[in-house]
Amino acid sequence: MKHLFKILTLLLPFWGFSQYTDVINSNRPGLSVSAYAVGRNVLQLETGVFFEQNDHSLLNTQSNIWGVDFALRYGLLFESLEITYEGTYQGQNITFTELDTSNKLSDFSRNRVGLKYLLYDRYKSEERNKPNLYSWRANNVFQLKNLIPSVALYGGATFNLGGNPFYVGDPTVSYRGMIATQSRLTPRFVLITNFAYDRITTDFPEMSYLISLSHAFRNPKWSAFVEHQGIDSDRYADLLIRGGIAHLLTDNLQVDFNLGASFKDTPSRIFVTAGGSYRFDFHKDKLKAIDDQKANENGGAIKKNSMKKKRKERKKNKGNGAEDIDLGPSKKQLRQQRKKEKKSGNGAIDF
């Protein structure tokens, strides 16, 4: 953890742009972690209940597993940094089929605290986000440059308290490091990857990866995802796949559902999860003195009735956002923007 704080101290001068979004930015319904933080002074609860059928062909066991997972995320100090607590408490009924006996286990299968910092934001530049006024297709189809991701670093600690039956012999504290990336492939598709090294300093360190692809529907309040997870350690190794949907009820509330399975029978796993995320939004933009602002950086003089138009647009679009989804301008909007550019004499296009 000391090394983590040293790294974060070195990175502080590079901070500058906001992570805050108008709608909730949740890591659910999958297990992958977004590269972006929730935003300064935002507190977010993400939780769900799950059930799993787990059968092991070599050990001749059958298990029913149920429990609750939860995460508390808080935007700490500045926009690019968040602190997170993640927990999973589960109960397991194991039946040994050959011996005709059973056993019950219960404890935390996940109990960790960590810090995540956005190291590189692919979309912080306004110039990079400007639409191509002469091509609707260029703004809406996949291009190779879209694979360039935003990148975040994560460092944390896993706690094994008491005689945990799921991690017998592990020390009280072990460590976890992770790289999270996020790419906007098109306005409707987002790709997230996580590469983690967990339970460092234990006898059974664990390597894992997650690859998640999310899609926003025509009504962006609805989204779907598919996710692949790989786990490798001397204690347990597996390949998993899961998929599900999420629905945005309000700007601060999202509900979700997902199910998944393993690719092998040692053990075979089938699981289902339902949950939700809620944001307590205490975020406030920092005020910037007018003397420190650049000339004309806010678009020049305010035109007559411009505020009325903006209020109408906000009212029309309220609640229609989805996490990290920017559908971009329509063909009609592009034509209107081209006309405005020609009228003002600033029609040069920055490629």
C-alpha positions as CSV (number, residue, x, y, z in Angstrom):
1,M,0.0,0.0,0.0
2,K,3.0,2.4,0.7
3,H,4.1,1.9,-3.0
4,L,0.5,2.7,-4.1
5,F,0.4,6.0,-2.3
6,K,3.8,7.0,-3.7
7,I,2.6,6.3,-7.3
8,L,-0.6,8.3,-6.7
9,T,1.4,11.2,-5.3
10,L,3.4,11.3,-8.5
11,L,0.3,11.2,-10.7
12,L,-1.5,14.1,-9.0
13,P,-0.1,16.9,-11.3
14,F,-1.7,15.2,-14.3
15,W,-5.2,15.5,-13.0
16,G,-7.5,18.1,-14.6
17,F,-10.8,17.0,-16.1
18,S,-14.0,15.9,-14.5
19,Q,-15.1,12.3,-14.2
20,Y,-18.7,13.2,-13.1
21,T,-21.6,12.2,-15.4
22,D,-25.2,13.3,-15.4
23,V,-26.4,9.8,-14.9
24,I,-25.2,7.0,-12.6
25,N,-21.9,5.3,-13.6
26,S,-22.2,1.7,-12.3
27,N,-19.9,-1.3,-12.6
28,R,-22.9,-3.6,-12.5
29,P,-24.4,-5.8,-13.8
30,G,-21.1,-7.6,-14.5
31,L,-18.0,-8.0,-12.5
32,S,-15.8,-5.8,-14.7
33,V,-14.6,-2.5,-13.3
34,S,-14.8,0.7,-15.4
35,A,-11.7,2.9,-15.9
36,Y,-13.7,5.9,-14.7
37,A,-14.3,7.1,-11.2
38,V,-17.8,8.1,-9.9
39,G,-16.8,11.8,-9.5
40,R,-15.7,13.9,-6.5
41,N,-18.0,13.7,-3.5
42,V,-20.3,11.1,-5.0
43,L,-21.2,8.1,-2.8
44,Q,-22.5,5.1,-4.7
45,L,-24.0,1.8,-3.5
46,E,-24.0,-1.2,-5.8
47,T,-25.6,-4.4,-4.5
48,G,-27.3,-7.7,-5.6
49,V,-28.4,-11.1,-4.5
50,F,-27.3,-14.3,-6.2
51,F,-27.9,-18.1,-6.3
52,E,-25.5,-20.7,-7.7
53,Q,-25.7,-24.4,-8.5
54,N,-22.2,-25.9,-8.1
55,D,-21.4,-29.5,-8.8
56,H,-17.9,-31.1,-8.8
57,S,-17.5,-34.3,-10.8
58,L,-14.1,-35.3,-9.2
59,L,-15.0,-34.6,-5.6
60,N,-18.5,-35.9,-6.0
61,T,-20.1,-32.9,-4.4
62,Q,-23.2,-30.9,-5.1
63,S,-23.6,-27.4,-3.7
64,N,-26.3,-24.7,-3.4
65,I,-24.7,-21.3,-2.9
66,W,-26.6,-18.1,-2.1
67,G,-25.6,-14.7,-0.9
68,V,-25.3,-11.0,-1.3
69,D,-22.6,-8.9,-3.0
70,F,-22.1,-5.1,-2.4
71,A,-19.8,-2.3,-3.2
72,L,-19.4,1.2,-1.8
73,R,-17.7,3.7,-4.1
74,Y,-16.7,7.2,-3.2
75,G,-15.1,10.0,-5.2
76,L,-12.2,11.0,-3.0
77,L,-10.3,14.3,-3.1
78,F,-10.5,14.9,-6.8
79,E,-12.4,13.7,-9.9
80,S,-10.0,10.9,-11.1
81,L,-9.7,9.1,-7.8
82,E,-12.2,6.8,-5.9
83,I,-12.0,4.6,-2.9
84,T,-14.0,1.4,-3.0
85,Y,-15.1,-1.3,-0.5
86,E,-16.2,-4.6,-2.1
87,G,-17.8,-7.5,-0.2
88,T,-19.5,-10.8,-0.9
89,Y,-21.1,-12.8,1.9
90,Q,-22.3,-16.2,1.0
91,G,-23.7,-19.4,2.4
92,Q,-23.0,-22.9,0.9
93,N,-24.8,-26.2,1.5
94,I,-22.4,-29.0,0.3
95,T,-23.6,-32.6,-0.2
96,F,-21.1,-35.4,-0.5
97,T,-23.0,-37.8,-2.8
98,E,-20.9,-40.9,-2.1
99,L,-20.9,-40.5,1.6
100,D,-24.5,-39.2,1.8
101,T,-23.4,-36.5,4.2
102,S,-23.7,-32.7,4.0
103,N,-22.0,-29.6,5.4
104,K,-22.8,-25.9,5.7
105,L,-20.3,-23.1,5.2
106,S,-20.8,-19.3,5.5
107,D,-18.4,-16.3,5.4
108,F,-17.0,-13.6,3.2
109,S,-15.7,-14.9,-0.2
110,R,-14.7,-11.3,-1.0
111,N,-13.7,-8.6,1.5
112,R,-11.5,-5.8,0.1
113,V,-10.7,-2.1,0.1
114,G,-8.9,-0.3,-2.7
115,L,-8.1,2.9,-4.6
116,K,-8.6,3.4,-8.3
117,Y,-7.0,6.3,-10.3
118,L,-7.6,7.3,-13.9
119,L,-4.2,7.5,-15.4
120,Y,-5.1,8.4,-19.0
121,D,-8.5,9.7,-20.2
122,R,-8.9,9.1,-23.9
123,Y,-11.8,11.6,-24.3
124,K,-10.7,14.5,-22.1
125,S,-9.7,16.5,-25.2
126,E,-12.6,18.6,-26.7
127,E,-11.0,18.6,-30.1
128,R,-10.9,14.8,-30.1
129,N,-14.6,14.6,-29.3
130,K,-15.7,17.0,-32.1
131,P,-18.0,15.3,-34.6
132,N,-17.1,15.1,-38.3
133,L,-19.7,17.5,-39.8
134,Y,-19.5,15.9,-43.2
135,S,-19.9,12.3,-42.4
136,W,-22.6,10.7,-40.2
137,R,-21.0,7.3,-40.9
138,A,-17.6,8.4,-39.6
139,N,-19.3,9.3,-36.2
140,N,-21.2,6.1,-35.8
141,V,-19.2,3.1,-37.1
142,F,-16.2,1.3,-35.6
143,Q,-12.7,2.7,-36.5
144,L,-9.4,1.2,-35.4
145,K,-8.5,4.4,-33.4
146,N,-11.6,3.7,-31.2
147,L,-9.6,0.7,-29.7
148,I,-7.3,3.2,-27.9
149,P,-8.6,3.0,-24.3
150,S,-8.8,5.1,-21.2
151,V,-6.6,3.5,-18.5
152,A,-6.9,3.3,-14.8
153,L,-4.7,1.7,-12.0
154,Y,-6.1,0.0,-9.0
155,G,-4.4,-1.1,-5.7
156,G,-6.0,-2.6,-2.7
157,A,-6.0,-5.1,0.1
158,T,-8.1,-8.2,0.8
159,F,-9.0,-9.1,4.4
160,N,-9.4,-12.6,5.7
161,L,-10.9,-12.3,9.1
162,G,-11.3,-15.2,11.5
163,G,-11.3,-18.8,10.4
164,N,-12.7,-18.3,6.9
165,P,-13.6,-21.7,5.5
166,F,-13.3,-20.5,1.9
167,Y,-9.6,-19.4,2.3
168,V,-8.1,-21.7,4.9
169,G,-4.5,-20.8,5.9
170,D,-4.5,-17.4,4.1
171,P,-3.0,-14.4,6.1
172,T,-5.2,-11.7,7.5
173,V,-4.2,-9.2,4.8
174,S,-3.1,-9.8,1.2
175,Y,-2.9,-7.4,-1.7
176,R,-4.4,-6.8,-5.1
177,G,-3.3,-4.9,-8.2
178,M,-5.3,-4.3,-11.4
179,I,-5.2,-2.4,-14.7
180,A,-8.6,-1.4,-16.0
181,T,-9.1,-0.2,-19.6
182,Q,-12.2,1.2,-21.4
183,S,-12.7,1.9,-25.1
184,R,-15.7,3.4,-26.8
185,L,-15.9,1.3,-30.0
186,T,-19.0,3.1,-31.4
187,P,-21.5,5.4,-29.7
188,R,-23.5,2.3,-28.7
189,F,-20.7,-0.2,-27.8
190,V,-18.2,0.0,-24.9
191,L,-15.4,-2.4,-24.3
192,I,-13.9,-2.9,-20.8
193,T,-11.0,-5.1,-19.8
194,N,-9.5,-5.8,-16.4
195,F,-6.2,-7.6,-15.7
196,A,-5.7,-8.4,-12.0
197,Y,-3.2,-10.0,-9.7
198,D,-4.9,-10.9,-6.4
199,R,-4.1,-12.4,-3.0
200,I,-0.5,-11.4,-3.3
201,T,1.6,-12.7,-0.4
202,T,-0.6,-15.8,0.1
203,D,0.4,-19.4,-0.8
204,F,-2.2,-19.2,-3.6
205,P,-1.9,-15.9,-5.6
206,E,-4.5,-15.5,-8.3
207,M,-4.2,-14.1,-11.8
208,S,-7.5,-13.1,-13.6
209,Y,-8.8,-11.2,-16.5
210,L,-12.2,-9.9,-17.5
211,I,-13.4,-8.8,-21.0
212,S,-16.8,-7.1,-21.1
213,L,-18.8,-5.7,-24.1
214,S,-21.8,-3.4,-23.4
215,H,-24.4,-2.2,-25.9
216,A,-27.0,0.6,-25.5
217,F,-30.3,0.0,-27.2
218,R,-32.2,2.6,-29.3
219,N,-33.8,3.5,-26.0
220,P,-30.5,4.1,-24.1
221,K,-32.2,3.5,-20.7
222,W,-31.8,-0.1,-21.6
223,S,-28.4,-1.8,-22.1
224,A,-27.1,-5.3,-22.4
225,F,-23.7,-6.9,-21.8
226,V,-21.7,-10.1,-22.3
227,E,-18.6,-10.8,-20.3
228,H,-15.9,-13.4,-20.2
229,Q,-13.7,-14.1,-17.1
230,G,-10.6,-16.2,-16.7
231,I,-9.2,-17.2,-13.3
232,D,-5.9,-19.0,-12.7
233,S,-4.4,-20.1,-9.4
234,D,-3.2,-23.3,-7.7
235,R,-6.4,-23.2,-5.5
236,Y,-8.9,-22.7,-8.3
237,A,-8.9,-22.1,-12.0
238,D,-11.9,-21.5,-14.3
239,L,-13.3,-19.9,-17.4
240,L,-16.7,-18.2,-17.0
241,I,-19.2,-16.4,-19.2
242,R,-22.1,-14.2,-18.1
243,G,-24.6,-11.9,-19.7
244,G,-27.4,-9.7,-18.7
245,I,-29.3,-6.4,-18.9
246,A,-29.5,-3.1,-17.0
247,H,-32.3,-0.5,-16.9
248,L,-31.9,3.1,-15.9
249,L,-35.0,4.1,-13.7
250,T,-33.8,7.6,-12.8
251,D,-30.5,9.5,-13.2
252,N,-29.4,8.0,-9.8
253,L,-31.0,4.6,-9.9
254,Q,-30.2,1.5,-12.0
255,V,-31.5,-2.1,-11.8
256,D,-30.0,-5.1,-13.4
257,F,-30.1,-8.9,-14.0
258,N,-27.5,-11.4,-15.2
259,L,-26.8,-15.1,-15.4
260,G,-23.8,-17.2,-16.3
261,A,-22.0,-20.5,-16.3
262,S,-18.6,-22.1,-16.3
263,F,-17.0,-24.0,-19.2
264,K,-15.9,-27.0,-17.2
265,D,-17.2,-29.6,-14.7
266,T,-14.6,-29.3,-11.9
267,P,-16.8,-27.7,-10.8
268,S,-19.7,-26.9,-13.1
269,R,-21.3,-23.6,-12.2
270,I,-24.6,-22.1,-13.1
271,F,-25.5,-18.8,-11.4
272,V,-28.1,-15.9,-11.5
273,T,-27.9,-12.4,-10.0
274,A,-30.3,-9.5,-9.6
275,G,-29.5,-6.2,-8.1
276,G,-29.3,-2.5,-8.4
277,S,-27.1,0.7,-8.0
278,Y,-28.0,4.0,-6.3
279,R,-26.0,7.2,-6.3
280,F,-26.0,9.8,-3.5
281,D,-25.0,12.8,-5.5
282,F,-23.2,15.5,-3.5
283,H,-21.0,16.6,-6.4
284,K,-20.5,20.3,-7.0
285,D,-18.4,21.7,-9.9
286,K,-15.5,23.9,-8.8
287,L,-16.0,27.5,-9.6
288,K,-13.3,29.2,-11.8
289,A,-12.5,32.8,-11.4
290,I,-13.3,34.9,-14.5
291,D,-9.8,36.2,-14.5
292,D,-8.5,32.6,-14.9
293,Q,-10.8,31.8,-17.8
294,K,-9.6,32.0,-21.4
295,A,-11.3,34.5,-23.7
296,N,-14.2,33.1,-25.7
297,E,-13.8,29.6,-24.1
298,N,-17.5,29.4,-23.4
299,G,-18.6,30.0,-26.9
300,G,-18.6,33.8,-27.2
301,A,-21.6,36.1,-26.6
302,I,-24.9,34.6,-25.5
303,K,-27.5,34.8,-28.2
304,K,-31.1,35.9,-27.7
305,N,-33.3,33.0,-26.5
306,S,-30.3,30.6,-26.3
307,M,-31.1,29.7,-22.7
308,K,-34.7,28.9,-23.5
309,K,-33.6,26.5,-26.2
310,K,-31.1,24.8,-23.9
311,R,-33.8,24.4,-21.2
312,K,-36.1,22.8,-23.8
313,E,-33.4,20.4,-24.9
314,R,-32.5,19.4,-21.3
315,K,-36.2,18.8,-20.5
316,K,-36.6,16.7,-23.7
317,N,-33.6,14.5,-23.1
318,K,-33.8,14.2,-19.3
319,G,-33.4,10.6,-18.1
320,N,-32.4,9.3,-21.5
321,G,-28.7,8.8,-20.8
322,A,-26.8,5.6,-20.2
323,E,-23.3,5.1,-18.6
324,D,-20.5,6.1,-20.9
325,I,-22.8,6.2,-24.0
326,D,-22.7,9.2,-26.3
327,L,-24.9,8.6,-29.4
328,G,-23.5,11.7,-31.1
329,P,-25.3,14.1,-33.5
330,S,-28.0,12.9,-35.9
331,K,-27.7,13.5,-39.7
332,K,-30.1,16.5,-39.3
333,Q,-28.0,18.0,-36.6
334,L,-24.8,17.6,-38.7
335,R,-26.5,19.5,-41.6
336,Q,-27.5,22.3,-39.2
337,Q,-23.9,22.4,-37.8
338,R,-22.4,22.7,-41.3
339,K,-24.7,25.6,-42.1
340,K,-23.7,27.4,-38.9
341,E,-20.0,26.8,-39.7
342,K,-20.3,28.2,-43.2
343,K,-22.3,31.2,-42.0
344,S,-19.7,32.1,-39.4
345,G,-16.9,31.6,-41.8
346,N,-15.2,29.1,-39.6
347,G,-15.9,26.1,-41.8
348,A,-12.4,24.5,-41.4
349,I,-12.6,20.9,-40.3
350,D,-10.0,19.6,-37.9
351,F,-9.1,16.0,-38.9
